[in-house]
Amino acid sequence: MKNQYLFYAALAVGIILLILGVVFEVTHHPTRGLVGLIVGAILLIIGIVGMVMGRPKTA
């Protein structure tokens, strides 16, 4: 498996965790919501940076 697929997976999991974090915040689970938002944001950033850095360089 290529490294680029790992970044796509991190991006997908990050989006899912952001959605779950918002849902938990709305349903009054403050700790779970905060953790979901923080981890989701970190994975989202890792996924985006990995996709940008993993592009082949054109000559």
FIGU-586813 format. One record per atom (N, C-alpha, C, CB): x, z, y; residue in three letters; atom name; residue number from 1. Coordinates in steps of 0.1 Angstrom, whole numbers, plus 5000, padded with zeros to 4 digits. Glycine has a CB too. Example, Ala and Ser with C-alpha at 12.3 -4.5 7.8 and 13.67 -1.06 7.14 Angstrom:
% FIGU-586813
<rec><x>5132</x><z>5078</z><y>4943</y><code>Ala</code><site>N</site><pos>1</pos></rec>
<rec><x>5123</x><z>5078</z><y>4955</y><code>Ala</code><site>CA</site><pos>1</pos></rec>
<rec><x>5132</x><z>5078</z><y>4967</y><code>Ala</code><site>C</site><pos>1</pos></rec>
<rec><x>5113</x><z>5090</z><y>4955</y><code>Ala</code><site>CB</site><pos>1</pos></rec>
<rec><x>5128</x><z>5071</z><y>4978</y><code>Ser</code><site>N</site><pos>2</pos></rec>
<rec><x>5137</x><z>5071</z><y>4989</y><code>Ser</code><site>CA</site><pos>2</pos></rec>
<rec><x>5129</x><z>5079</z><y>5000</y><code>Ser</code><site>C</site><pos>2</pos></rec>
<rec><x>5141</x><z>5057</z><y>4994</y><code>Ser</code><site>CB</site><pos>2</pos></rec>
END
This chain:
% FIGU-586813
<rec><x>5008</x><z>5000</z><y>4988</y><code>Met</code><site>N</site><pos>1</pos></rec>
<rec><x>5000</x><z>5000</z><y>5000</y><code>Met</code><site>CA</site><pos>1</pos></rec>
<rec><x>5009</x><z>5000</z><y>5012</y><code>Met</code><site>C</site><pos>1</pos></rec>
<rec><x>4990</x><z>5012</z><y>5000</y><code>Met</code><site>CB</site><pos>1</pos></rec>
<rec><x>5005</x><z>4992</z><y>5022</y><code>Lys</code><site>N</site><pos>2</pos></rec>
<rec><x>5013</x><z>4991</z><y>5034</y><code>Lys</code><site>CA</site><pos>2</pos></rec>
<rec><x>5010</x><z>5003</z><y>5043</y><code>Lys</code><site>C</site><pos>2</pos></rec>
<rec><x>5011</x><z>4978</z><y>5041</y><code>Lys</code><site>CB</site><pos>2</pos></rec>
<rec><x>5019</x><z>5005</z><y>5052</y><code>Asn</code><site>N</site><pos>3</pos></rec>
<rec><x>5018</x><z>5016</z><y>5062</y><code>Asn</code><site>CA</site><pos>3</pos></rec>
<rec><x>5006</x><z>5014</z><y>5071</y><code>Asn</code><site>C</site><pos>3</pos></rec>
<rec><x>5030</x><z>5019</z><y>5070</y><code>Asn</code><site>CB</site><pos>3</pos></rec>
<rec><x>5003</x><z>5001</z><y>5074</y><code>Gln</code><site>N</site><pos>4</pos></rec>
<rec><x>4993</x><z>4998</z><y>5084</y><code>Gln</code><site>CA</site><pos>4</pos></rec>
<rec><x>4979</x><z>5002</z><y>5078</y><code>Gln</code><site>C</site><pos>4</pos></rec>
<rec><x>4993</x><z>4982</z><y>5086</y><code>Gln</code><site>CB</site><pos>4</pos></rec>
<rec><x>4977</x><z>5002</z><y>5065</y><code>Tyr</code><site>N</site><pos>5</pos></rec>
<rec><x>4965</x><z>5007</z><y>5060</y><code>Tyr</code><site>CA</site><pos>5</pos></rec>
<rec><x>4963</x><z>5022</z><y>5061</y><code>Tyr</code><site>C</site><pos>5</pos></rec>
<rec><x>4964</x><z>5003</z><y>5045</y><code>Tyr</code><site>CB</site><pos>5</pos></rec>
<rec><x>4974</x><z>5029</z><y>5061</y><code>Leu</code><site>N</site><pos>6</pos></rec>
<rec><x>4973</x><z>5043</z><y>5064</y><code>Leu</code><site>CA</site><pos>6</pos></rec>
<rec><x>4968</x><z>5046</z><y>5078</y><code>Leu</code><site>C</site><pos>6</pos></rec>
<rec><x>4987</x><z>5050</z><y>5061</y><code>Leu</code><site>CB</site><pos>6</pos></rec>
<rec><x>4973</x><z>5038</z><y>5087</y><code>Phe</code><site>N</site><pos>7</pos></rec>
<rec><x>4968</x><z>5040</z><y>5101</y><code>Phe</code><site>CA</site><pos>7</pos></rec>
<rec><x>4954</x><z>5036</z><y>5103</y><code>Phe</code><site>C</site><pos>7</pos></rec>
<rec><x>4977</x><z>5032</z><y>5111</y><code>Phe</code><site>CB</site><pos>7</pos></rec>
<rec><x>4949</x><z>5026</z><y>5096</y><code>Tyr</code><site>N</site><pos>8</pos></rec>
<rec><x>4935</x><z>5023</z><y>5096</y><code>Tyr</code><site>CA</site><pos>8</pos></rec>
<rec><x>4927</x><z>5034</z><y>5090</y><code>Tyr</code><site>C</site><pos>8</pos></rec>
<rec><x>4932</x><z>5010</z><y>5088</y><code>Tyr</code><site>CB</site><pos>8</pos></rec>
<rec><x>4932</x><z>5040</z><y>5079</y><code>Ala</code><site>N</site><pos>9</pos></rec>
<rec><x>4925</x><z>5051</z><y>5073</y><code>Ala</code><site>CA</site><pos>9</pos></rec>
<rec><x>4924</x><z>5063</z><y>5082</y><code>Ala</code><site>C</site><pos>9</pos></rec>
<rec><x>4931</x><z>5055</z><y>5060</y><code>Ala</code><site>CB</site><pos>9</pos></rec>
<rec><x>4935</x><z>5066</z><y>5089</y><code>Ala</code><site>N</site><pos>10</pos></rec>
<rec><x>4936</x><z>5077</z><y>5099</y><code>Ala</code><site>CA</site><pos>10</pos></rec>
<rec><x>4926</x><z>5075</z><y>5110</y><code>Ala</code><site>C</site><pos>10</pos></rec>
<rec><x>4950</x><z>5079</z><y>5104</y><code>Ala</code><site>CB</site><pos>10</pos></rec>
<rec><x>4925</x><z>5062</z><y>5115</y><code>Leu</code><site>N</site><pos>11</pos></rec>
<rec><x>4916</x><z>5059</z><y>5125</y><code>Leu</code><site>CA</site><pos>11</pos></rec>
<rec><x>4901</x><z>5061</z><y>5121</y><code>Leu</code><site>C</site><pos>11</pos></rec>
<rec><x>4918</x><z>5044</z><y>5130</y><code>Leu</code><site>CB</site><pos>11</pos></rec>
<rec><x>4898</x><z>5057</z><y>5109</y><code>Ala</code><site>N</site><pos>12</pos></rec>
<rec><x>4884</x><z>5058</z><y>5103</y><code>Ala</code><site>CA</site><pos>12</pos></rec>
<rec><x>4881</x><z>5073</z><y>5101</y><code>Ala</code><site>C</site><pos>12</pos></rec>
<rec><x>4883</x><z>5051</z><y>5090</y><code>Ala</code><site>CB</site><pos>12</pos></rec>
<rec><x>4890</x><z>5081</z><y>5096</y><code>Val</code><site>N</site><pos>13</pos></rec>
<rec><x>4888</x><z>5095</z><y>5094</y><code>Val</code><site>CA</site><pos>13</pos></rec>
<rec><x>4886</x><z>5102</z><y>5107</y><code>Val</code><site>C</site><pos>13</pos></rec>
<rec><x>4899</x><z>5101</z><y>5085</y><code>Val</code><site>CB</site><pos>13</pos></rec>
<rec><x>4894</x><z>5098</z><y>5117</y><code>Gly</code><site>N</site><pos>14</pos></rec>
<rec><x>4894</x><z>5104</z><y>5130</y><code>Gly</code><site>CA</site><pos>14</pos></rec>
<rec><x>4880</x><z>5101</z><y>5137</y><code>Gly</code><site>C</site><pos>14</pos></rec>
<rec><x>4904</x><z>5098</z><y>5139</y><code>Gly</code><site>CB</site><pos>14</pos></rec>
<rec><x>4875</x><z>5089</z><y>5135</y><code>Ile</code><site>N</site><pos>15</pos></rec>
<rec><x>4862</x><z>5087</z><y>5141</y><code>Ile</code><site>CA</site><pos>15</pos></rec>
<rec><x>4851</x><z>5095</z><y>5134</y><code>Ile</code><site>C</site><pos>15</pos></rec>
<rec><x>4858</x><z>5072</z><y>5140</y><code>Ile</code><site>CB</site><pos>15</pos></rec>
<rec><x>4852</x><z>5096</z><y>5121</y><code>Ile</code><site>N</site><pos>16</pos></rec>
<rec><x>4842</x><z>5104</z><y>5114</y><code>Ile</code><site>CA</site><pos>16</pos></rec>
<rec><x>4843</x><z>5119</z><y>5118</y><code>Ile</code><site>C</site><pos>16</pos></rec>
<rec><x>4844</x><z>5103</z><y>5098</y><code>Ile</code><site>CB</site><pos>16</pos></rec>
<rec><x>4855</x><z>5124</z><y>5119</y><code>Leu</code><site>N</site><pos>17</pos></rec>
<rec><x>4857</x><z>5138</z><y>5123</y><code>Leu</code><site>CA</site><pos>17</pos></rec>
<rec><x>4852</x><z>5140</z><y>5138</y><code>Leu</code><site>C</site><pos>17</pos></rec>
<rec><x>4871</x><z>5142</z><y>5122</y><code>Leu</code><site>CB</site><pos>17</pos></rec>
<rec><x>4854</x><z>5131</z><y>5146</y><code>Leu</code><site>N</site><pos>18</pos></rec>
<rec><x>4848</x><z>5132</z><y>5160</y><code>Leu</code><site>CA</site><pos>18</pos></rec>
<rec><x>4833</x><z>5133</z><y>5160</y><code>Leu</code><site>C</site><pos>18</pos></rec>
<rec><x>4853</x><z>5120</z><y>5169</y><code>Leu</code><site>CB</site><pos>18</pos></rec>
<rec><x>4827</x><z>5125</z><y>5152</y><code>Ile</code><site>N</site><pos>19</pos></rec>
<rec><x>4812</x><z>5125</z><y>5151</y><code>Ile</code><site>CA</site><pos>19</pos></rec>
<rec><x>4808</x><z>5138</z><y>5145</y><code>Ile</code><site>C</site><pos>19</pos></rec>
<rec><x>4807</x><z>5113</z><y>5142</y><code>Ile</code><site>CB</site><pos>19</pos></rec>
<rec><x>4814</x><z>5143</z><y>5134</y><code>Leu</code><site>N</site><pos>20</pos></rec>
<rec><x>4811</x><z>5156</z><y>5128</y><code>Leu</code><site>CA</site><pos>20</pos></rec>
<rec><x>4813</x><z>5167</z><y>5138</y><code>Leu</code><site>C</site><pos>20</pos></rec>
<rec><x>4819</x><z>5158</z><y>5115</y><code>Leu</code><site>CB</site><pos>20</pos></rec>
<rec><x>4824</x><z>5166</z><y>5146</y><code>Gly</code><site>N</site><pos>21</pos></rec>
<rec><x>4826</x><z>5177</z><y>5156</y><code>Gly</code><site>CA</site><pos>21</pos></rec>
<rec><x>4815</x><z>5178</z><y>5166</y><code>Gly</code><site>C</site><pos>21</pos></rec>
<rec><x>4840</x><z>5174</z><y>5163</y><code>Gly</code><site>CB</site><pos>21</pos></rec>
<rec><x>4810</x><z>5166</z><y>5170</y><code>Val</code><site>N</site><pos>22</pos></rec>
<rec><x>4799</x><z>5166</z><y>5180</y><code>Val</code><site>CA</site><pos>22</pos></rec>
<rec><x>4787</x><z>5172</z><y>5173</y><code>Val</code><site>C</site><pos>22</pos></rec>
<rec><x>4797</x><z>5152</z><y>5185</y><code>Val</code><site>CB</site><pos>22</pos></rec>
<rec><x>4784</x><z>5168</z><y>5161</y><code>Val</code><site>N</site><pos>23</pos></rec>
<rec><x>4772</x><z>5173</z><y>5154</y><code>Val</code><site>CA</site><pos>23</pos></rec>
<rec><x>4773</x><z>5189</z><y>5152</y><code>Val</code><site>C</site><pos>23</pos></rec>
<rec><x>4771</x><z>5167</z><y>5140</y><code>Val</code><site>CB</site><pos>23</pos></rec>
<rec><x>4785</x><z>5194</z><y>5149</y><code>Phe</code><site>N</site><pos>24</pos></rec>
<rec><x>4787</x><z>5208</z><y>5147</y><code>Phe</code><site>CA</site><pos>24</pos></rec>
<rec><x>4785</x><z>5215</z><y>5160</y><code>Phe</code><site>C</site><pos>24</pos></rec>
<rec><x>4800</x><z>5211</z><y>5141</y><code>Phe</code><site>CB</site><pos>24</pos></rec>
<rec><x>4790</x><z>5209</z><y>5171</y><code>Glu</code><site>N</site><pos>25</pos></rec>
<rec><x>4789</x><z>5216</z><y>5184</y><code>Glu</code><site>CA</site><pos>25</pos></rec>
<rec><x>4774</x><z>5217</z><y>5188</y><code>Glu</code><site>C</site><pos>25</pos></rec>
<rec><x>4797</x><z>5208</z><y>5195</y><code>Glu</code><site>CB</site><pos>25</pos></rec>
<rec><x>4767</x><z>5206</z><y>5185</y><code>Val</code><site>N</site><pos>26</pos></rec>
<rec><x>4752</x><z>5206</z><y>5189</y><code>Val</code><site>CA</site><pos>26</pos></rec>
<rec><x>4744</x><z>5216</z><y>5180</y><code>Val</code><site>C</site><pos>26</pos></rec>
<rec><x>4747</x><z>5192</z><y>5187</y><code>Val</code><site>CB</site><pos>26</pos></rec>
<rec><x>4748</x><z>5218</z><y>5168</y><code>Thr</code><site>N</site><pos>27</pos></rec>
<rec><x>4741</x><z>5227</z><y>5159</y><code>Thr</code><site>CA</site><pos>27</pos></rec>
<rec><x>4747</x><z>5241</z><y>5159</y><code>Thr</code><site>C</site><pos>27</pos></rec>
<rec><x>4741</x><z>5221</z><y>5145</y><code>Thr</code><site>CB</site><pos>27</pos></rec>
<rec><x>4754</x><z>5245</z><y>5169</y><code>His</code><site>N</site><pos>28</pos></rec>
<rec><x>4759</x><z>5258</z><y>5172</y><code>His</code><site>CA</site><pos>28</pos></rec>
<rec><x>4768</x><z>5264</z><y>5161</y><code>His</code><site>C</site><pos>28</pos></rec>
<rec><x>4747</x><z>5267</z><y>5173</y><code>His</code><site>CB</site><pos>28</pos></rec>
<rec><x>4778</x><z>5255</z><y>5157</y><code>His</code><site>N</site><pos>29</pos></rec>
<rec><x>4789</x><z>5260</z><y>5149</y><code>His</code><site>CA</site><pos>29</pos></rec>
<rec><x>4802</x><z>5258</z><y>5158</y><code>His</code><site>C</site><pos>29</pos></rec>
<rec><x>4790</x><z>5252</z><y>5135</y><code>His</code><site>CB</site><pos>29</pos></rec>
<rec><x>4804</x><z>5267</z><y>5167</y><code>Pro</code><site>N</site><pos>30</pos></rec>
<rec><x>4815</x><z>5264</z><y>5177</y><code>Pro</code><site>CA</site><pos>30</pos></rec>
<rec><x>4829</x><z>5262</z><y>5171</y><code>Pro</code><site>C</site><pos>30</pos></rec>
<rec><x>4815</x><z>5276</z><y>5187</y><code>Pro</code><site>CB</site><pos>30</pos></rec>
<rec><x>4832</x><z>5270</z><y>5161</y><code>Thr</code><site>N</site><pos>31</pos></rec>
<rec><x>4846</x><z>5269</z><y>5155</y><code>Thr</code><site>CA</site><pos>31</pos></rec>
<rec><x>4847</x><z>5256</z><y>5148</y><code>Thr</code><site>C</site><pos>31</pos></rec>
<rec><x>4849</x><z>5280</z><y>5146</y><code>Thr</code><site>CB</site><pos>31</pos></rec>
<rec><x>4838</x><z>5252</z><y>5140</y><code>Arg</code><site>N</site><pos>32</pos></rec>
<rec><x>4838</x><z>5240</z><y>5132</y><code>Arg</code><site>CA</site><pos>32</pos></rec>
<rec><x>4838</x><z>5228</z><y>5141</y><code>Arg</code><site>C</site><pos>32</pos></rec>
<rec><x>4827</x><z>5239</z><y>5122</y><code>Arg</code><site>CB</site><pos>32</pos></rec>
<rec><x>4830</x><z>5229</z><y>5152</y><code>Gly</code><site>N</site><pos>33</pos></rec>
<rec><x>4829</x><z>5218</z><y>5161</y><code>Gly</code><site>CA</site><pos>33</pos></rec>
<rec><x>4842</x><z>5215</z><y>5168</y><code>Gly</code><site>C</site><pos>33</pos></rec>
<rec><x>4818</x><z>5220</z><y>5171</y><code>Gly</code><site>CB</site><pos>33</pos></rec>
<rec><x>4848</x><z>5226</z><y>5173</y><code>Leu</code><site>N</site><pos>34</pos></rec>
<rec><x>4861</x><z>5225</z><y>5180</y><code>Leu</code><site>CA</site><pos>34</pos></rec>
<rec><x>4872</x><z>5220</z><y>5171</y><code>Leu</code><site>C</site><pos>34</pos></rec>
<rec><x>4865</x><z>5239</z><y>5186</y><code>Leu</code><site>CB</site><pos>34</pos></rec>
<rec><x>4873</x><z>5225</z><y>5159</y><code>Val</code><site>N</site><pos>35</pos></rec>
<rec><x>4883</x><z>5220</z><y>5150</y><code>Val</code><site>CA</site><pos>35</pos></rec>
<rec><x>4881</x><z>5205</z><y>5147</y><code>Val</code><site>C</site><pos>35</pos></rec>
<rec><x>4883</x><z>5228</z><y>5137</y><code>Val</code><site>CB</site><pos>35</pos></rec>
<rec><x>4868</x><z>5201</z><y>5145</y><code>Gly</code><site>N</site><pos>36</pos></rec>
<rec><x>4865</x><z>5187</z><y>5142</y><code>Gly</code><site>CA</site><pos>36</pos></rec>
<rec><x>4869</x><z>5178</z><y>5153</y><code>Gly</code><site>C</site><pos>36</pos></rec>
<rec><x>4850</x><z>5186</z><y>5139</y><code>Gly</code><site>CB</site><pos>36</pos></rec>
<rec><x>4866</x><z>5182</z><y>5166</y><code>Leu</code><site>N</site><pos>37</pos></rec>
<rec><x>4869</x><z>5174</z><y>5177</y><code>Leu</code><site>CA</site><pos>37</pos></rec>
<rec><x>4885</x><z>5173</z><y>5179</y><code>Leu</code><site>C</site><pos>37</pos></rec>
<rec><x>4863</x><z>5180</z><y>5190</y><code>Leu</code><site>CB</site><pos>37</pos></rec>
<rec><x>4892</x><z>5184</z><y>5177</y><code>Ile</code><site>N</site><pos>38</pos></rec>
<rec><x>4906</x><z>5184</z><y>5179</y><code>Ile</code><site>CA</site><pos>38</pos></rec>
<rec><x>4913</x><z>5175</z><y>5169</y><code>Ile</code><site>C</site><pos>38</pos></rec>
<rec><x>4912</x><z>5198</z><y>5179</y><code>Ile</code><site>CB</site><pos>38</pos></rec>
<rec><x>4910</x><z>5178</z><y>5156</y><code>Val</code><site>N</site><pos>39</pos></rec>
<rec><x>4916</x><z>5170</z><y>5145</y><code>Val</code><site>CA</site><pos>39</pos></rec>
<rec><x>4912</x><z>5155</z><y>5146</y><code>Val</code><site>C</site><pos>39</pos></rec>
<rec><x>4912</x><z>5176</z><y>5131</y><code>Val</code><site>CB</site><pos>39</pos></rec>
<rec><x>4899</x><z>5153</z><y>5149</y><code>Gly</code><site>N</site><pos>40</pos></rec>
<rec><x>4895</x><z>5139</z><y>5150</y><code>Gly</code><site>CA</site><pos>40</pos></rec>
<rec><x>4902</x><z>5132</z><y>5161</y><code>Gly</code><site>C</site><pos>40</pos></rec>
<rec><x>4880</x><z>5139</z><y>5153</y><code>Gly</code><site>CB</site><pos>40</pos></rec>
<rec><x>4904</x><z>5138</z><y>5173</y><code>Ala</code><site>N</site><pos>41</pos></rec>
<rec><x>4911</x><z>5132</z><y>5184</y><code>Ala</code><site>CA</site><pos>41</pos></rec>
<rec><x>4926</x><z>5129</z><y>5180</y><code>Ala</code><site>C</site><pos>41</pos></rec>
<rec><x>4911</x><z>5141</z><y>5196</y><code>Ala</code><site>CB</site><pos>41</pos></rec>
<rec><x>4932</x><z>5139</z><y>5173</y><code>Ile</code><site>N</site><pos>42</pos></rec>
<rec><x>4946</x><z>5137</z><y>5169</y><code>Ile</code><site>CA</site><pos>42</pos></rec>
<rec><x>4947</x><z>5125</z><y>5159</y><code>Ile</code><site>C</site><pos>42</pos></rec>
<rec><x>4952</x><z>5150</z><y>5162</y><code>Ile</code><site>CB</site><pos>42</pos></rec>
<rec><x>4938</x><z>5124</z><y>5149</y><code>Leu</code><site>N</site><pos>43</pos></rec>
<rec><x>4939</x><z>5113</z><y>5140</y><code>Leu</code><site>CA</site><pos>43</pos></rec>
<rec><x>4935</x><z>5100</z><y>5147</y><code>Leu</code><site>C</site><pos>43</pos></rec>
<rec><x>4929</x><z>5116</z><y>5128</y><code>Leu</code><site>CB</site><pos>43</pos></rec>
<rec><x>4927</x><z>5100</z><y>5156</y><code>Leu</code><site>N</site><pos>44</pos></rec>
<rec><x>4923</x><z>5088</z><y>5164</y><code>Leu</code><site>CA</site><pos>44</pos></rec>
<rec><x>4935</x><z>5083</z><y>5171</y><code>Leu</code><site>C</site><pos>44</pos></rec>
<rec><x>4912</x><z>5091</z><y>5173</y><code>Leu</code><site>CB</site><pos>44</pos></rec>
<rec><x>4943</x><z>5092</z><y>5178</y><code>Ile</code><site>N</site><pos>45</pos></rec>
<rec><x>4955</x><z>5088</z><y>5185</y><code>Ile</code><site>CA</site><pos>45</pos></rec>
<rec><x>4965</x><z>5083</z><y>5176</y><code>Ile</code><site>C</site><pos>45</pos></rec>
<rec><x>4960</x><z>5100</z><y>5193</y><code>Ile</code><site>CB</site><pos>45</pos></rec>
<rec><x>4967</x><z>5090</z><y>5164</y><code>Ile</code><site>N</site><pos>46</pos></rec>
<rec><x>4977</x><z>5085</z><y>5154</y><code>Ile</code><site>CA</site><pos>46</pos></rec>
<rec><x>4974</x><z>5071</z><y>5149</y><code>Ile</code><site>C</site><pos>46</pos></rec>
<rec><x>4978</x><z>5095</z><y>5143</y><code>Ile</code><site>CB</site><pos>46</pos></rec>
<rec><x>4961</x><z>5069</z><y>5147</y><code>Gly</code><site>N</site><pos>47</pos></rec>
<rec><x>4956</x><z>5056</z><y>5142</y><code>Gly</code><site>CA</site><pos>47</pos></rec>
<rec><x>4959</x><z>5045</z><y>5152</y><code>Gly</code><site>C</site><pos>47</pos></rec>
<rec><x>4942</x><z>5056</z><y>5138</y><code>Gly</code><site>CB</site><pos>47</pos></rec>
<rec><x>4956</x><z>5047</z><y>5164</y><code>Ile</code><site>N</site><pos>48</pos></rec>
<rec><x>4957</x><z>5037</z><y>5175</y><code>Ile</code><site>CA</site><pos>48</pos></rec>
<rec><x>4972</x><z>5034</z><y>5177</y><code>Ile</code><site>C</site><pos>48</pos></rec>
<rec><x>4951</x><z>5042</z><y>5188</y><code>Ile</code><site>CB</site><pos>48</pos></rec>
<rec><x>4980</x><z>5045</z><y>5178</y><code>Val</code><site>N</site><pos>49</pos></rec>
<rec><x>4995</x><z>5043</z><y>5180</y><code>Val</code><site>CA</site><pos>49</pos></rec>
<rec><x>5001</x><z>5036</z><y>5168</y><code>Val</code><site>C</site><pos>49</pos></rec>
<rec><x>5002</x><z>5057</z><y>5183</y><code>Val</code><site>CB</site><pos>49</pos></rec>
<rec><x>4997</x><z>5039</z><y>5156</y><code>Gly</code><site>N</site><pos>50</pos></rec>
<rec><x>5002</x><z>5033</z><y>5145</y><code>Gly</code><site>CA</site><pos>50</pos></rec>
<rec><x>4999</x><z>5018</z><y>5144</y><code>Gly</code><site>C</site><pos>50</pos></rec>
<rec><x>4998</x><z>5040</z><y>5132</y><code>Gly</code><site>CB</site><pos>50</pos></rec>
<rec><x>4987</x><z>5015</z><y>5148</y><code>Met</code><site>N</site><pos>51</pos></rec>
<rec><x>4983</x><z>5001</z><y>5148</y><code>Met</code><site>CA</site><pos>51</pos></rec>
<rec><x>4991</x><z>4993</z><y>5158</y><code>Met</code><site>C</site><pos>51</pos></rec>
<rec><x>4968</x><z>4999</z><y>5150</y><code>Met</code><site>CB</site><pos>51</pos></rec>
<rec><x>4993</x><z>4999</z><y>5170</y><code>Val</code><site>N</site><pos>52</pos></rec>
<rec><x>5000</x><z>4991</z><y>5180</y><code>Val</code><site>CA</site><pos>52</pos></rec>
<rec><x>5015</x><z>4990</z><y>5176</y><code>Val</code><site>C</site><pos>52</pos></rec>
<rec><x>4999</x><z>4999</z><y>5194</y><code>Val</code><site>CB</site><pos>52</pos></rec>
<rec><x>5021</x><z>5001</z><y>5171</y><code>Met</code><site>N</site><pos>53</pos></rec>
<rec><x>5035</x><z>5000</z><y>5168</y><code>Met</code><site>CA</site><pos>53</pos></rec>
<rec><x>5038</x><z>4992</z><y>5155</y><code>Met</code><site>C</site><pos>53</pos></rec>
<rec><x>5040</x><z>5015</z><y>5166</y><code>Met</code><site>CB</site><pos>53</pos></rec>
<rec><x>5028</x><z>4991</z><y>5147</y><code>Gly</code><site>N</site><pos>54</pos></rec>
<rec><x>5029</x><z>4984</z><y>5134</y><code>Gly</code><site>CA</site><pos>54</pos></rec>
<rec><x>5028</x><z>4969</z><y>5135</y><code>Gly</code><site>C</site><pos>54</pos></rec>
<rec><x>5020</x><z>4989</z><y>5124</y><code>Gly</code><site>CB</site><pos>54</pos></rec>
<rec><x>5025</x><z>4963</z><y>5146</y><code>Arg</code><site>N</site><pos>55</pos></rec>
<rec><x>5023</x><z>4949</z><y>5148</y><code>Arg</code><site>CA</site><pos>55</pos></rec>
<rec><x>5037</x><z>4942</z><y>5146</y><code>Arg</code><site>C</site><pos>55</pos></rec>
<rec><x>5016</x><z>4945</z><y>5161</y><code>Arg</code><site>CB</site><pos>55</pos></rec>
<rec><x>5037</x><z>4931</z><y>5140</y><code>Pro</code><site>N</site><pos>56</pos></rec>
<rec><x>5050</x><z>4923</z><y>5139</y><code>Pro</code><site>CA</site><pos>56</pos></rec>
<rec><x>5054</x><z>4918</z><y>5153</y><code>Pro</code><site>C</site><pos>56</pos></rec>
<rec><x>5049</x><z>4912</z><y>5129</y><code>Pro</code><site>CB</site><pos>56</pos></rec>
<rec><x>5066</x><z>4918</z><y>5156</y><code>Lys</code><site>N</site><pos>57</pos></rec>
<rec><x>5071</x><z>4914</z><y>5168</y><code>Lys</code><site>CA</site><pos>57</pos></rec>
<rec><x>5072</x><z>4898</z><y>5168</y><code>Lys</code><site>C</site><pos>57</pos></rec>
<rec><x>5085</x><z>4920</z><y>5172</y><code>Lys</code><site>CB</site><pos>57</pos></rec>
<rec><x>5067</x><z>4892</z><y>5179</y><code>Thr</code><site>N</site><pos>58</pos></rec>
<rec><x>5067</x><z>4878</z><y>5180</y><code>Thr</code><site>CA</site><pos>58</pos></rec>
<rec><x>5080</x><z>4873</z><y>5187</y><code>Thr</code><site>C</site><pos>58</pos></rec>
<rec><x>5055</x><z>4872</z><y>5186</y><code>Thr</code><site>CB</site><pos>58</pos></rec>
<rec><x>5085</x><z>4862</z><y>5184</y><code>Ala</code><site>N</site><pos>59</pos></rec>
<rec><x>5098</x><z>4858</z><y>5190</y><code>Ala</code><site>CA</site><pos>59</pos></rec>
<rec><x>5095</x><z>4849</z><y>5202</y><code>Ala</code><site>C</site><pos>59</pos></rec>
<rec><x>5106</x><z>4850</z><y>5180</y><code>Ala</code><site>CB</site><pos>59</pos></rec>
END
